[in-house]
Amino acid sequence: MTARNELRLLPWSGPEGKPCYLSTDDEAGHLSRLADNIEAVQLGMAAELLDQASDVLGAGGSTAEEMRLLVEKLSGSLRDVLRVAVSRGLLLAVREPHRS
């Protein structure tokens, strides 16, 4: 059985919002590639959203509703990016032995 620290945190949630993990030795497998692609899309969308946020904040005169929607989108994007960072950090920890 694969140890929990060797599992890959996937960029999507399971039922009830619980995290999904992948146990595989094949980094080029279908699910691994799918997860890589979804992470790339999530990071790209986060970069675009950051540009949009800069535009909205720089323009001034935004309504409370526009700001609420912006914060909502930024929160979701930050959640996705944090999941990618945690996943990649866990993968690095498994691949690189601890240095003393």
ChimeraX attribute file (.defattr): number of C-alpha atoms within 10 A of each C-alpha:
attribute: neighborCount
match mode: 1-to-1
recipient: residues
	/A:1	4
	/A:2	10
	/A:3	7
	/A:4	11
	/A:5	11
	/A:6	17
	/A:7	18
	/A:8	20
	/A:9	24
	/A:10	23
	/A:11	21
	/A:12	16
	/A:13	12
	/A:14	10
	/A:15	7
	/A:16	6
	/A:17	8
	/A:18	9
	/A:19	13
	/A:20	14
	/A:21	17
	/A:22	15
	/A:23	15
	/A:24	14
	/A:25	11
	/A:26	10
	/A:27	10
	/A:28	11
	/A:29	11
	/A:30	10
	/A:31	15
	/A:32	18
	/A:33	13
	/A:34	14
	/A:35	19
	/A:36	17
	/A:37	13
	/A:38	16
	/A:39	21
	/A:40	14
	/A:41	12
	/A:42	18
	/A:43	17
	/A:44	13
	/A:45	15
	/A:46	19
	/A:47	13
	/A:48	12
	/A:49	16
	/A:50	16
	/A:51	12
	/A:52	13
	/A:53	17
	/A:54	11
	/A:55	11
	/A:56	15
	/A:57	13
	/A:58	10
	/A:59	9
	/A:60	8
	/A:61	9
	/A:62	12
	/A:63	8
	/A:64	9
	/A:65	9
	/A:66	12
	/A:67	14
	/A:68	12
	/A:69	11
	/A:70	17
	/A:71	13
	/A:72	12
	/A:73	16
	/A:74	16
	/A:75	12
	/A:76	12
	/A:77	19
	/A:78	15
	/A:79	12
	/A:80	18
	/A:81	20
	/A:82	13
	/A:83	18
	/A:84	23
	/A:85	14
	/A:86	14
	/A:87	19
	/A:88	15
	/A:89	13
	/A:90	16
	/A:91	16
	/A:92	11
	/A:93	13
	/A:94	14
	/A:95	10
	/A:96	8
	/A:97	8
	/A:98	7
	/A:99	4
	/A:100	3
